[in-house]
Amino acid sequence: MLITDLNSEKDIGSNCMLLEIGPFRILADCGIHPKKLGRNALPNLTKIRELSVDFILLTHCHLDHLGGIPVALREHPSARILCSPASRLIATRILRNSINVMLRQREEQNINEYPLYTYSELDRVDAALTALPLGVPKTFHENDDEITFTLYPAGHVAGAVGVMIEYRHRKIFLTGDVSFNDQETVDGADFPQEKIDTLIMETTRGATEVDPDLTRERELERLIGDIANTLAGGGSVLIPAFAFGRMQDLFHVLLKAKNEGLIPKEIPVFCTGLGLDLADYFDTMARKTGSVYFHRTMAKELGVQALRTWEAPGTDVPVQGIYLVSSGMLVENTPAWYIASNMLDHAHNLIAFVGYCDPDTPGGRLLTRTNVDELRFAPLNYIARVRAAVARYDLSGHTTRERMMEFVNAVDPRLVVLTHGEPAAQEWYEEELAIQLPKTKVLSPEPGVEYKV
């Protein structure tokens, strides 16, 4: 087998790995980098320009795994996109929103390369999407050879899967992004526990030390308690959240808190367009797949209102409420970023982060500051004093490094390939694997380099 990491850097970015197994060529995901713009955000697809690609494995529909697929399919139109039934239902909707964002960025930032693909190209993506039932092996043939794929729930977000690849008695398992803990809309990962040959695994939280007493339930209690105290003090709460997955999880959390009287039922919850639109998709996924827990009436029961405008920087939000808006990292020119420019100057408000924030994003920078610091909103020509409370709650959709190591020990691979993590995260796994599984080989591939394994 040949492995080439096509991500432009060793980080959490434009996830894409080329696997060459016998006569079969497979792309494991094809994303766009959340911190880069234009064609620089794509994986290094020039490496496969002269090759044929048979399959694209879509592990889930976050853009760092999905967003480059239309470009890859443009050059490899015969490739099949293998995914879960839930991902089949939502993939093109997420890509359509990506085009909307790129069109806006083209105008606002004069990025002439945008959009990287068009609405009409999504028809090709839709035709190539091939849903495989979870847990059921599917074998594909080429001449006298064959390869088998089996998808397993990965727990990370609705539709997320890990993939077992079997070729001539060799078993290769790709984790994708994984959470072994149950979340509100999806159950935790249910991966095979059998011996495998090669494990290709995400390393997102490898550098994150977690208190062993910390649990999701305790973090949710802390979040709801802080929301209640903020509202009682006359303030509002901003929860920056990814529109796909995290926002729908928080519908569950906030509705339960309202029904239990922990926060006032009359307090409105403001959301942005995509998160609201995806509520209908989650409802469809719940009804058609049984692997997602959601119902579209939750938005009405929660008192959700669409948020379409915001105040000038420094002006507090005009209506007290819970602002559950994207993006989760306060990326510039997103609704959460604009609302932060309203709330930060006012001490009675709370900015509540509920997931990972890259240190280089506005959200990541804010989490390292104190209440006497400032945050610059350069495109708005505004500097906010950080007077509002800022807190982080560990509701990550990625598994802890300790729990991931339990899985690695259970499958006892001959080779572990480290992906989807910053260098420090991958280094932790390399050191820990050397201690716990000294006979296992470890590969942390350099981008663009072909490895024979």
DRENDO-1510 file (C-alpha; in Angstrom, 1 decimal, always signed):
<recs>
REC; n; res; u; v; w
REC; 1; MET; +0.0; +0.0; +0.0 .
REC; 2; LEU; +1.1; +3.5; -0.8 .
REC; 3; ILE; +0.1; +6.5; +1.4 .
REC; 4; THR; +0.4; +10.2; +0.5 .
REC; 5; ASP; -0.9; +12.9; +2.8 .
REC; 6; LEU; -2.3; +15.6; +0.4 .
REC; 7; ASN; -2.9; +18.2; +3.1 .
REC; 8; SER; -0.8; +21.2; +2.5 .
REC; 9; GLU; +0.6; +21.2; +6.1 .
REC; 10; LYS; +0.8; +18.8; +9.1 .
REC; 11; ASP; -2.2; +20.3; +10.9 .
REC; 12; ILE; -6.0; +20.2; +11.1 .
REC; 13; GLY; -6.7; +21.6; +7.7 .
REC; 14; SER; -7.5; +20.5; +4.2 .
REC; 15; ASN; -7.8; +16.8; +5.1 .
REC; 16; CYS; -7.1; +14.5; +2.2 .
REC; 17; MET; -5.0; +11.3; +2.0 .
REC; 18; LEU; -4.3; +9.2; -1.1 .
REC; 19; LEU; -4.4; +5.5; -0.5 .
REC; 20; GLU; -3.1; +3.2; -3.3 .
REC; 21; ILE; -4.1; -0.3; -2.5 .
REC; 22; GLY; -3.5; -2.9; -5.3 .
REC; 23; PRO; -5.1; -1.4; -8.4 .
REC; 24; PHE; -7.4; +0.8; -6.4 .
REC; 25; ARG; -6.8; +4.5; -5.7 .
REC; 26; ILE; -8.8; +6.0; -2.9 .
REC; 27; LEU; -9.0; +9.6; -1.5 .
REC; 28; ALA; -9.8; +9.6; +2.2 .
REC; 29; ASP; -11.8; +12.9; +2.4 .
REC; 30; CYS; -11.0; +16.1; +0.5 .
REC; 31; GLY; -11.5; +19.2; +2.5 .
REC; 32; ILE; -10.7; +22.9; +2.5 .
REC; 33; HIS; -8.5; +24.6; +5.0 .
REC; 34; PRO; -10.5; +26.8; +7.4 .
REC; 35; LYS; -7.7; +29.3; +7.8 .
REC; 36; LYS; -6.6; +29.7; +4.2 .
REC; 37; LEU; -8.2; +31.4; +1.2 .
REC; 38; GLY; -8.6; +30.8; -2.5 .
REC; 39; ARG; -6.9; +27.7; -4.0 .
REC; 40; ASN; -4.4; +27.7; -1.1 .
REC; 41; ALA; -7.2; +26.2; +1.0 .
REC; 42; LEU; -7.4; +23.1; -1.2 .
REC; 43; PRO; -5.3; +19.9; -0.7 .
REC; 44; ASN; -2.4; +19.4; -3.0 .
REC; 45; LEU; -4.5; +17.8; -5.8 .
REC; 46; THR; -1.8; +18.2; -8.4 .
REC; 47; LYS; -0.3; +15.0; -7.0 .
REC; 48; ILE; -3.2; +13.0; -8.4 .
REC; 49; ARG; -3.9; +15.0; -11.6 .
REC; 50; GLU; -2.4; +12.3; -13.8 .
REC; 51; LEU; -3.9; +9.4; -11.8 .
REC; 52; SER; -7.3; +7.8; -11.9 .
REC; 53; VAL; -9.2; +7.9; -8.6 .
REC; 54; ASP; -11.7; +5.1; -8.0 .
REC; 55; PHE; -13.3; +6.1; -4.7 .
REC; 56; ILE; -13.5; +9.1; -2.4 .
REC; 57; LEU; -14.3; +8.1; +1.2 .
REC; 58; LEU; -16.3; +10.9; +2.9 .
REC; 59; THR; -16.0; +10.4; +6.6 .
REC; 60; HIS; -18.3; +13.3; +7.5 .
REC; 61; CYS; -19.6; +16.6; +6.2 .
REC; 62; HIS; -17.5; +19.2; +8.0 .
REC; 63; LEU; -15.9; +21.4; +5.3 .
REC; 64; ASP; -12.3; +20.5; +6.3 .
REC; 65; HIS; -13.2; +17.0; +5.1 .
REC; 66; LEU; -15.8; +17.7; +2.5 .
REC; 67; GLY; -15.2; +21.1; +1.0 .
REC; 68; GLY; -12.7; +20.2; -1.8 .
REC; 69; ILE; -14.6; +17.2; -3.1 .
REC; 70; PRO; -16.3; +19.1; -6.0 .
REC; 71; VAL; -12.8; +20.1; -7.3 .
REC; 72; ALA; -11.5; +16.6; -7.0 .
REC; 73; LEU; -14.5; +15.2; -8.8 .
REC; 74; ARG; -14.1; +17.8; -11.6 .
REC; 75; GLU; -10.8; +16.1; -12.5 .
REC; 76; HIS; -11.9; +12.6; -11.6 .
REC; 77; PRO; -15.6; +12.4; -12.6 .
REC; 78; SER; -15.8; +8.6; -12.5 .
REC; 79; ALA; -14.9; +8.4; -8.8 .
REC; 80; ARG; -17.6; +7.2; -6.4 .
REC; 81; ILE; -18.1; +9.1; -3.2 .
REC; 82; LEU; -18.7; +6.5; -0.4 .
REC; 83; CYS; -20.5; +7.8; +2.7 .
REC; 84; SER; -23.1; +7.1; +5.3 .
REC; 85; PRO; -26.8; +7.5; +4.5 .
REC; 86; ALA; -27.0; +10.6; +6.8 .
REC; 87; SER; -24.1; +12.3; +5.0 .
REC; 88; ARG; -25.7; +11.4; +1.7 .
REC; 89; LEU; -28.7; +13.6; +2.7 .
REC; 90; ILE; -26.8; +16.6; +3.8 .
REC; 91; ALA; -23.5; +16.8; +1.8 .
REC; 92; THR; -24.7; +19.0; -1.1 .
REC; 93; ARG; -26.5; +21.4; +1.3 .
REC; 94; ILE; -23.3; +22.0; +3.2 .
REC; 95; LEU; -21.4; +22.5; -0.1 .
REC; 96; ARG; -24.1; +24.9; -1.3 .
REC; 97; ASN; -23.6; +27.1; +1.7 .
REC; 98; SER; -19.8; +27.0; +1.1 .
REC; 99; ILE; -20.4; +28.5; -2.3 .
REC; 100; ASN; -22.6; +31.2; -0.8 .
REC; 101; VAL; -19.7; +32.1; +1.6 .
REC; 102; MET; -17.1; +32.1; -1.2 .
REC; 103; LEU; -19.3; +34.4; -3.3 .
REC; 104; ARG; -19.5; +36.8; -0.3 .
REC; 105; GLN; -15.8; +36.6; +0.3 .
REC; 106; ARG; -15.2; +37.3; -3.4 .
REC; 107; GLU; -17.0; +40.6; -3.1 .
REC; 108; GLU; -15.8; +41.5; +0.4 .
REC; 109; GLN; -12.2; +40.5; +0.1 .
REC; 110; ASN; -11.7; +40.6; -3.7 .
REC; 111; ILE; -10.7; +37.0; -4.0 .
REC; 112; ASN; -11.1; +36.4; -7.7 .
REC; 113; GLU; -10.5; +32.7; -7.4 .
REC; 114; TYR; -13.8; +32.3; -5.6 .
REC; 115; PRO; -16.0; +30.3; -5.9 .
REC; 116; LEU; -13.8; +27.3; -6.2 .
REC; 117; TYR; -16.8; +25.4; -7.7 .
REC; 118; THR; -20.3; +26.3; -8.9 .
REC; 119; TYR; -23.8; +25.3; -8.0 .
REC; 120; SER; -24.1; +23.3; -11.2 .
REC; 121; GLU; -21.1; +21.2; -10.2 .
REC; 122; LEU; -23.0; +20.0; -7.1 .
REC; 123; ASP; -25.2; +18.0; -9.4 .
REC; 124; ARG; -22.1; +15.9; -10.3 .
REC; 125; VAL; -21.4; +15.5; -6.6 .
REC; 126; ASP; -24.9; +14.4; -5.9 .
REC; 127; ALA; -24.8; +11.8; -8.6 .
REC; 128; ALA; -21.5; +10.4; -7.3 .
REC; 129; LEU; -22.6; +10.1; -3.6 .
REC; 130; THR; -23.1; +6.5; -2.8 .
REC; 131; ALA; -24.6; +5.7; +0.6 .
REC; 132; LEU; -23.5; +2.4; +2.2 .
REC; 133; PRO; -25.5; +1.0; +5.1 .
REC; 134; LEU; -23.6; +1.0; +8.4 .
REC; 135; GLY; -22.0; -2.2; +9.5 .
REC; 136; VAL; -22.6; -4.0; +6.1 .
REC; 137; PRO; -19.6; -4.9; +4.0 .
REC; 138; LYS; -19.7; -3.7; +0.4 .
REC; 139; THR; -17.3; -5.2; -2.1 .
REC; 140; PHE; -16.2; -3.6; -5.4 .
REC; 141; HIS; -14.5; -5.4; -8.2 .
REC; 142; GLU; -11.9; -4.4; -10.8 .
REC; 143; ASN; -11.0; -7.0; -13.3 .
REC; 144; ASP; -10.0; -10.0; -11.2 .
REC; 145; ASP; -9.4; -8.0; -8.0 .
REC; 146; GLU; -11.7; -6.8; -5.3 .
REC; 147; ILE; -11.8; -4.4; -2.3 .
REC; 148; THR; -14.3; -4.3; +0.5 .
REC; 149; PHE; -15.5; -1.3; +2.6 .
REC; 150; THR; -17.5; -1.3; +5.8 .
REC; 151; LEU; -18.7; +1.9; +7.5 .
REC; 152; TYR; -19.0; +2.2; +11.3 .
REC; 153; PRO; -20.5; +5.0; +13.3 .
REC; 154; ALA; -17.8; +7.5; +14.5 .
REC; 155; GLY; -20.0; +9.6; +16.8 .
REC; 156; HIS; -18.3; +12.9; +15.9 .
REC; 157; VAL; -21.3; +14.5; +14.2 .
REC; 158; ALA; -24.4; +13.3; +12.3 .
REC; 159; GLY; -23.3; +10.9; +9.6 .
REC; 160; ALA; -19.7; +10.6; +10.7 .
REC; 161; VAL; -18.1; +7.2; +10.1 .
REC; 162; GLY; -14.9; +5.3; +10.4 .
REC; 163; VAL; -14.1; +3.0; +7.5 .
REC; 164; MET; -12.7; -0.6; +7.4 .
REC; 165; ILE; -10.9; -1.4; +4.1 .
REC; 166; GLU; -10.2; -5.0; +3.4 .
REC; 167; TYR; -7.9; -6.1; +0.6 .
REC; 168; ARG; -6.4; -9.5; +0.2 .
REC; 169; HIS; -6.7; -10.4; +3.9 .
REC; 170; ARG; -5.2; -7.0; +5.0 .
REC; 171; LYS; -7.4; -4.8; +7.2 .
REC; 172; ILE; -6.9; -1.0; +7.2 .
REC; 173; PHE; -9.1; +1.1; +9.4 .
REC; 174; LEU; -9.6; +4.9; +9.0 .
REC; 175; THR; -11.1; +6.6; +12.1 .
REC; 176; GLY; -12.1; +9.9; +10.5 .
REC; 177; ASP; -13.0; +12.3; +13.3 .
REC; 178; VAL; -14.3; +10.3; +16.3 .
REC; 179; SER; -16.1; +10.7; +19.6 .
REC; 180; PHE; -16.6; +7.7; +21.8 .
REC; 181; ASN; -19.0; +9.7; +24.0 .
REC; 182; ASP; -22.7; +10.0; +23.3 .
REC; 183; GLN; -23.8; +13.5; +22.2 .
REC; 184; GLU; -27.3; +14.9; +22.1 .
REC; 185; THR; -27.9; +14.2; +18.4 .
REC; 186; VAL; -25.7; +11.1; +17.9 .
REC; 187; ASP; -24.5; +8.1; +19.8 .
REC; 188; GLY; -20.8; +7.6; +20.5 .
REC; 189; ALA; -18.6; +5.7; +18.1 .
REC; 190; ASP; -19.1; +2.0; +17.6 .
REC; 191; PHE; -15.9; +0.8; +16.1 .
REC; 192; PRO; -14.8; -2.9; +15.6 .
REC; 193; GLN; -12.5; -4.2; +18.3 .
REC; 194; GLU; -10.8; -6.8; +16.1 .
REC; 195; LYS; -7.1; -7.0; +15.2 .
REC; 196; ILE; -6.2; -4.8; +12.3 .
REC; 197; ASP; -3.1; -4.3; +10.2 .
REC; 198; THR; -3.0; -0.5; +9.7 .
REC; 199; LEU; -4.8; +2.2; +11.7 .
REC; 200; ILE; -5.1; +5.7; +10.2 .
REC; 201; MET; -6.2; +7.8; +13.1 .
REC; 202; GLU; -7.1; +11.4; +13.9 .
REC; 203; THR; -4.9; +13.1; +16.6 .
REC; 204; THR; -6.9; +16.3; +17.3 .
REC; 205; ARG; -6.7; +16.3; +21.0 .
REC; 206; GLY; -3.2; +14.7; +21.4 .
REC; 207; ALA; -1.8; +17.8; +23.0 .
REC; 208; THR; -4.8; +18.4; +25.3 .
REC; 209; GLU; -4.6; +17.2; +28.9 .
REC; 210; VAL; -8.0; +16.6; +30.3 .
REC; 211; ASP; -9.0; +16.4; +34.0 .
REC; 212; PRO; -10.1; +12.7; +34.5 .
REC; 213; ASP; -13.0; +14.0; +36.6 .
REC; 214; LEU; -14.3; +16.2; +33.9 .
REC; 215; THR; -17.4; +14.9; +32.2 .
REC; 216; ARG; -19.8; +16.2; +29.5 .
REC; 217; GLU; -22.6; +16.2; +32.0 .
REC; 218; ARG; -20.6; +18.4; +34.5 .
REC; 219; GLU; -19.7; +20.8; +31.7 .
REC; 220; LEU; -23.3; +21.1; +30.6 .
REC; 221; GLU; -24.3; +21.8; +34.1 .
REC; 222; ARG; -21.7; +24.5; +34.3 .
REC; 223; LEU; -22.8; +26.0; +31.0 .
REC; 224; ILE; -26.5; +26.1; +32.0 .
REC; 225; GLY; -25.6; +27.5; +35.4 .
REC; 226; ASP; -23.5; +30.3; +33.9 .
REC; 227; ILE; -26.2; +31.1; +31.3 .
REC; 228; ALA; -28.8; +31.3; +34.1 .
REC; 229; ASN; -26.7; +33.7; +36.2 .
REC; 230; THR; -25.9; +35.9; +33.2 .
REC; 231; LEU; -29.6; +36.2; +32.3 .
REC; 232; ALA; -30.5; +36.9; +35.9 .
REC; 233; GLY; -28.0; +39.7; +35.9 .
REC; 234; GLY; -29.6; +41.4; +32.8 .
REC; 235; GLY; -27.0; +40.2; +30.3 .
REC; 236; SER; -27.1; +38.2; +27.2 .
REC; 237; VAL; -25.1; +35.1; +26.1 .
REC; 238; LEU; -23.2; +34.5; +22.9 .
REC; 239; ILE; -22.6; +30.8; +22.1 .
REC; 240; PRO; -20.4; +30.6; +19.0 .
REC; 241; ALA; -21.2; +27.2; +17.4 .
REC; 242; PHE; -20.7; +25.3; +14.2 .
REC; 243; ALA; -23.9; +25.4; +12.3 .
REC; 244; PHE; -23.7; +21.7; +11.5 .
REC; 245; GLY; -23.8; +19.5; +14.5 .
REC; 246; ARG; -23.0; +21.7; +17.5 .
REC; 247; MET; -25.9; +24.0; +17.0 .
REC; 248; GLN; -28.4; +21.1; +16.8 .
REC; 249; ASP; -26.8; +19.5; +20.0 .
REC; 250; LEU; -27.4; +22.8; +21.8 .
REC; 251; PHE; -31.0; +22.9; +20.7 .
REC; 252; HIS; -31.4; +19.8; +22.8 .
REC; 253; VAL; -29.4; +21.2; +25.7 .
REC; 254; LEU; -31.2; +24.6; +25.9 .
REC; 255; LEU; -34.7; +23.1; +25.4 .
REC; 256; LYS; -34.1; +20.6; +28.3 .
REC; 257; ALA; -32.9; +23.5; +30.5 .
REC; 258; LYS; -36.0; +25.5; +29.7 .
REC; 259; ASN; -38.3; +22.6; +30.3 .
REC; 260; GLU; -36.7; +22.0; +33.6 .
REC; 261; GLY; -37.0; +25.6; +34.6 .
REC; 262; LEU; -33.2; +26.2; +34.8 .
REC; 263; ILE; -33.4; +29.1; +32.3 .
REC; 264; PRO; -36.6; +31.3; +31.7 .
REC; 265; LYS; -38.8; +29.9; +28.9 .
REC; 266; GLU; -39.5; +33.4; +27.6 .
REC; 267; ILE; -35.9; +34.1; +26.8 .
REC; 268; PRO; -35.5; +34.1; +23.0 .
REC; 269; VAL; -32.8; +32.0; +21.3 .
REC; 270; PHE; -31.4; +33.8; +18.2 .
REC; 271; CYS; -29.8; +31.6; +15.4 .
REC; 272; THR; -28.4; +32.2; +12.0 .
REC; 273; GLY; -29.9; +31.0; +8.7 .
REC; 274; LEU; -27.8; +27.8; +8.0 .
REC; 275; GLY; -28.2; +26.4; +11.5 .
REC; 276; LEU; -32.0; +26.8; +11.2 .
REC; 277; ASP; -32.1; +25.4; +7.7 .
REC; 278; LEU; -30.1; +22.3; +8.9 .
REC; 279; ALA; -32.8; +21.6; +11.5 .
REC; 280; ASP; -35.0; +20.4; +8.7 .
REC; 281; TYR; -32.2; +18.2; +7.4 .
REC; 282; PHE; -31.5; +16.8; +10.8 .
REC; 283; ASP; -35.2; +16.0; +11.1 .
REC; 284; THR; -35.0; +14.1; +7.7 .
REC; 285; MET; -31.9; +12.3; +8.8 .
REC; 286; ALA; -33.6; +11.2; +12.0 .
REC; 287; ARG; -36.6; +9.9; +10.2 .
REC; 288; LYS; -34.8; +8.1; +7.4 .
REC; 289; THR; -31.7; +6.7; +9.1 .
REC; 290; GLY; -32.6; +6.3; +12.8 .
REC; 291; SER; -29.0; +7.3; +13.6 .
REC; 292; VAL; -29.8; +10.9; +14.5 .
REC; 293; TYR; -31.9; +12.3; +17.3 .
REC; 294; PHE; -33.7; +15.5; +16.3 .
REC; 295; HIS; -37.1; +16.9; +15.4 .
REC; 296; ARG; -37.8; +20.1; +13.6 .
REC; 297; THR; -40.4; +21.2; +16.2 .
REC; 298; MET; -37.6; +21.7; +18.7 .
REC; 299; ALA; -36.8; +25.1; +17.2 .
REC; 300; LYS; -40.3; +26.3; +17.8 .
REC; 301; GLU; -40.4; +24.8; +21.3 .
REC; 302; LEU; -37.1; +26.5; +22.1 .
REC; 303; GLY; -38.4; +29.9; +20.9 .
REC; 304; VAL; -35.8; +30.3; +18.2 .
REC; 305; GLN; -35.8; +33.5; +16.2 .
REC; 306; ALA; -33.8; +34.1; +13.0 .
REC; 307; LEU; -31.0; +36.6; +13.4 .
REC; 308; ARG; -30.4; +38.7; +10.3 .
REC; 309; THR; -28.9; +42.0; +11.5 .
REC; 310; TRP; -26.6; +43.3; +14.3 .
REC; 311; GLU; -25.7; +46.6; +15.8 .
REC; 312; ALA; -22.7; +48.8; +15.3 .
REC; 313; PRO; -19.6; +47.6; +17.1 .
REC; 314; GLY; -19.6; +48.5; +20.8 .
REC; 315; THR; -23.4; +48.8; +20.9 .
REC; 316; ASP; -24.9; +46.1; +23.1 .
REC; 317; VAL; -27.4; +43.7; +21.6 .
REC; 318; PRO; -30.9; +45.3; +21.7 .
REC; 319; VAL; -32.8; +42.3; +22.9 .
REC; 320; GLN; -31.7; +40.2; +25.9 .
REC; 321; GLY; -31.3; +36.6; +24.8 .
REC; 322; ILE; -29.1; +33.6; +24.0 .
REC; 323; TYR; -27.3; +34.1; +20.7 .
REC; 324; LEU; -26.5; +30.7; +19.3 .
REC; 325; VAL; -24.8; +31.6; +16.0 .
REC; 326; SER; -21.9; +30.5; +13.8 .
REC; 327; SER; -19.0; +30.3; +13.6 .
REC; 328; GLY; -17.6; +28.3; +16.5 .
REC; 329; MET; -14.2; +30.0; +16.4 .
REC; 330; LEU; -15.4; +33.6; +15.8 .
REC; 331; VAL; -13.9; +33.6; +12.4 .
REC; 332; GLU; -13.9; +37.2; +10.9 .
REC; 333; ASN; -17.1; +38.4; +9.1 .
REC; 334; THR; -19.3; +35.6; +10.6 .
REC; 335; PRO; -22.4; +36.3; +12.7 .
REC; 336; ALA; -20.7; +35.2; +15.9 .
REC; 337; TRP; -17.8; +37.6; +15.2 .
REC; 338; TYR; -20.2; +40.6; +14.7 .
REC; 339; ILE; -22.2; +39.8; +17.8 .
REC; 340; ALA; -19.0; +39.5; +19.8 .
REC; 341; SER; -18.2; +43.1; +18.7 .
REC; 342; ASN; -21.5; +44.1; +20.3 .
REC; 343; MET; -21.2; +42.1; +23.5 .
REC; 344; LEU; -17.6; +42.2; +24.6 .
REC; 345; ASP; -17.6; +45.8; +25.9 .
REC; 346; HIS; -20.4; +45.1; +28.3 .
REC; 347; ALA; -19.6; +43.3; +31.6 .
REC; 348; HIS; -23.0; +41.7; +32.1 .
REC; 349; ASN; -22.7; +39.5; +29.0 .
REC; 350; LEU; -21.1; +36.1; +28.6 .
REC; 351; ILE; -19.2; +34.6; +25.6 .
REC; 352; ALA; -19.5; +30.9; +26.0 .
REC; 353; PHE; -17.2; +28.7; +23.8 .
REC; 354; VAL; -18.4; +25.1; +23.5 .
REC; 355; GLY; -15.8; +23.6; +21.2 .
REC; 356; TYR; -12.3; +23.7; +19.9 .
REC; 357; CYS; -10.8; +27.1; +18.8 .
REC; 358; ASP; -7.7; +27.3; +16.7 .
REC; 359; PRO; -5.2; +29.6; +18.5 .
REC; 360; ASP; -4.9; +31.7; +15.4 .
REC; 361; THR; -8.6; +32.5; +15.1 .
REC; 362; PRO; -10.3; +35.4; +16.9 .
REC; 363; GLY; -12.0; +32.9; +19.2 .
REC; 364; GLY; -8.7; +31.3; +20.1 .
REC; 365; ARG; -7.0; +34.6; +20.8 .
REC; 366; LEU; -10.0; +35.7; +23.0 .
REC; 367; LEU; -9.7; +32.6; +25.1 .
REC; 368; THR; -6.1; +33.5; +26.0 .
REC; 369; ARG; -6.9; +37.0; +27.2 .
REC; 370; THR; -8.2; +38.4; +30.5 .
REC; 371; ASN; -11.0; +40.9; +31.1 .
REC; 372; VAL; -8.6; +43.9; +30.9 .
REC; 373; ASP; -7.4; +43.0; +27.5 .
REC; 374; GLU; -8.6; +44.1; +24.1 .
REC; 375; LEU; -9.7; +42.3; +20.9 .
REC; 376; ARG; -9.2; +44.0; +17.6 .
REC; 377; PHE; -12.0; +43.9; +14.9 .
REC; 378; ALA; -9.8; +45.3; +12.2 .
REC; 379; PRO; -12.3; +45.0; +9.3 .
REC; 380; LEU; -14.7; +47.0; +11.4 .
REC; 381; ASN; -12.0; +49.5; +12.5 .
REC; 382; TYR; -12.9; +48.8; +16.1 .
REC; 383; ILE; -11.1; +47.6; +19.2 .
REC; 384; ALA; -13.2; +46.1; +22.0 .
REC; 385; ARG; -12.3; +46.1; +25.6 .
REC; 386; VAL; -13.0; +42.6; +27.0 .
REC; 387; ARG; -15.3; +43.4; +29.8 .
REC; 388; ALA; -17.8; +40.5; +29.2 .
REC; 389; ALA; -17.1; +37.1; +30.9 .
REC; 390; VAL; -15.4; +34.7; +28.5 .
REC; 391; ALA; -15.5; +30.9; +29.3 .
REC; 392; ARG; -14.8; +27.6; +27.6 .
REC; 393; TYR; -16.9; +24.5; +28.2 .
REC; 394; ASP; -15.4; +21.1; +27.0 .
REC; 395; LEU; -18.1; +19.8; +24.8 .
REC; 396; SER; -15.7; +18.6; +22.1 .
REC; 397; GLY; -16.9; +16.3; +19.4 .
REC; 398; HIS; -13.4; +14.7; +19.4 .
REC; 399; THR; -12.4; +11.9; +21.7 .
REC; 400; THR; -9.8; +12.4; +24.4 .
REC; 401; ARG; -6.3; +11.1; +23.8 .
REC; 402; GLU; -6.6; +8.6; +26.6 .
REC; 403; ARG; -9.8; +7.1; +25.2 .
REC; 404; MET; -8.3; +6.9; +21.7 .
REC; 405; MET; -5.4; +5.0; +23.1 .
REC; 406; GLU; -7.8; +2.5; +24.6 .
REC; 407; PHE; -9.1; +1.9; +21.1 .
REC; 408; VAL; -5.6; +1.6; +19.6 .
REC; 409; ASN; -4.7; -1.0; +22.2 .
REC; 410; ALA; -7.9; -3.0; +21.5 .
REC; 411; VAL; -7.1; -3.3; +17.8 .
REC; 412; ASP; -3.3; -3.7; +18.3 .
REC; 413; PRO; -2.3; -2.5; +14.8 .
REC; 414; ARG; +1.0; -3.4; +13.1 .
REC; 415; LEU; +1.2; +0.2; +11.9 .
REC; 416; VAL; -0.4; +3.5; +13.0 .
REC; 417; VAL; -0.6; +6.5; +10.7 .
REC; 418; LEU; -1.2; +9.8; +12.4 .
REC; 419; THR; -3.3; +12.5; +10.7 .
REC; 420; HIS; -5.6; +15.5; +11.5 .
REC; 421; GLY; -3.5; +17.0; +14.3 .
REC; 422; GLU; -1.0; +19.7; +15.1 .
REC; 423; PRO; +2.6; +18.6; +15.4 .
REC; 424; ALA; +2.4; +18.7; +19.2 .
REC; 425; ALA; -0.6; +16.4; +19.2 .
REC; 426; GLN; +1.0; +13.9; +16.9 .
REC; 427; GLU; +4.2; +14.0; +19.0 .
REC; 428; TRP; +2.2; +13.0; +22.1 .
REC; 429; TYR; +0.8; +10.0; +20.3 .
REC; 430; GLU; +4.2; +9.0; +19.0 .
REC; 431; GLU; +5.6; +9.0; +22.5 .
REC; 432; GLU; +2.6; +7.2; +24.0 .
REC; 433; LEU; +2.5; +4.5; +21.3 .
REC; 434; ALA; +6.2; +3.8; +21.9 .
REC; 435; ILE; +5.4; +3.2; +25.6 .
REC; 436; GLN; +2.1; +1.3; +25.3 .
REC; 437; LEU; +2.7; -0.6; +22.0 .
REC; 438; PRO; +6.4; -0.8; +21.4 .
REC; 439; LYS; +6.1; -3.3; +18.6 .
REC; 440; THR; +3.7; -1.1; +16.6 .
REC; 441; LYS; +5.3; +1.0; +13.9 .
REC; 442; VAL; +4.2; +4.7; +13.8 .
REC; 443; LEU; +4.2; +7.0; +10.8 .
REC; 444; SER; +3.6; +10.7; +11.0 .
REC; 445; PRO; +3.6; +11.5; +7.2 .
REC; 446; GLU; +5.1; +14.6; +5.8 .
REC; 447; PRO; +2.7; +16.4; +3.4 .
REC; 448; GLY; +3.2; +15.4; -0.2 .
REC; 449; VAL; +5.6; +12.5; +0.5 .
REC; 450; GLU; +4.7; +9.0; -0.7 .
REC; 451; TYR; +5.2; +6.2; +1.8 .
REC; 452; LYS; +5.2; +2.5; +1.1 .
REC; 453; VAL; +3.7; +0.6; +4.1 .
</recs>
